[in-house]
Amino acid sequence: MSCEFSSTTVHGYFDGELDAARSVEFERHLEQCSECQATLEGIESLRRTFQRSNLYEPASDALRERVMKNVGLSSIGSARPAPYTRPWFFAAAAILLTVAAFATAFLVSRRQRNSYRITAEVIDAHVRSLQPGHLTDVQSTDQHTVKPWFDGKLDFIPPVADYSKDGFPLVGGRLDVIDGHDVAALVYSRRKHLISVFVWPERQQGEGLGRGGARQGYNWRSWQSGDMRFCAVSDAAAADLDQLKALISP
Amino acid sequence: MLPHLDSAANLARWLLRNRADSEDVVQEAMLRAYKFFATFHGGDARAWLLQIVRNSCYTWLEKNRPSELATEFDEEMHKPQTATPETLATQADERRRLMVALESLPARAREVVVLRELEDCSYKEIGEITGMPIGTVMSTLARARERLRRTLTSSAAKEAS
């Protein structure tokens, strides 16, 4: 069977660049098209290779220094303290550094695992919501309808506002479960993309979540405001999520 | 603008395939960005800066290594292979192989891959930075990924035999 989609569509799908309707359409096609399945597998494998290889090359300290000097900013912390010469100082410093490195590695890896698990859950919840009939439990563009709807269903009231005039109209809200807890999910649309904003009371500092990233072609942003934790997920551009974040928590 | 210095350095490093040259170009591009900051009318600051960096890289390539810009994709079609790069590669060589494969891509394909896979840009942002229409971004990315996958599988198979 020859494939009715162009060979690039699967890339658009993988990168989360298809609109919701087309994405669903393609998913249906994918179930039957071994050609697209093989291509998708190849792209996924390549992405994992990129992630493992870590080819990102950030600016070196030397470059940063040069640029700062050039644009007339004084570099922070460039004044070096007098060098320490006593040997015991080096020994103590070495031990401290080793201990600190191990502790950090342990904490970071635990944090990353946590963050990985929660972001995977959040993205899954968003993807699930895109299936027909799962998007919203209360469908309304009126914040005064959506907000009271949560009353009594959760042990907190999420902040709900409509940002139509800024290009993020409110679509509705629903209940979801993240990390074993009930959370509120607000749905906004951005051009043809849908954005889920999950809200729950912050239980521990940072919730083990990073500030944002991309996974499976979805972008996500997480932040804290007041005593609430927000996590926005969408196939919309990361810049759009940042804009929405600025609207919700100015 | 300094928050995006890492992005600028990374893009230039992969476009010029050389750290020393790329640092000179980035420094110059950052100066230009500061000078032209008045022309920035809000929006995506990273895309705006990367656009300047990218143009500086191309100007530099035109002057110093014009032959590199002449390389385009060959149109030859290859039989699709079923092996994924992962099944053949061992972790130790993987990174080096990916680096070689990425650097062997034509500049215009390489930048799209770097922006997508390393910089996590959307197609729209890539279009903004490179001046390509979104459709071209998608087709370039598709071909570049296919090429990378082929290079990775064949180089891994060669080393294994």
Interface residues (C-beta under 8 A of the other chain):
Chain A: S7 T8 V10 H11 G12 D15 E17 E35 A38 E41 G42 I43 S45 L46 R47 R48 T49 F50 R52 S53 N54 L55 Y56 E57 P58 A59 S60 A62 L63 R64 R66 V67 M68 N70 V71 L73 G213 A214 N219 A236 A237 A238 A239
Chain B: L2 L5 D6 A8 A9 N10 R13 W14 R19 E23 V26 Q27 M30 L31 Y34 G43 D44 A47 P80 T82 T84 P85 E86 T87 A89 Q91 E94 R95 L98 M99 L102 R116 E117 L118 D120 S122 Y123 K124 E125 M138 S139 L141 A142 R145 E146 L148 R149 L152
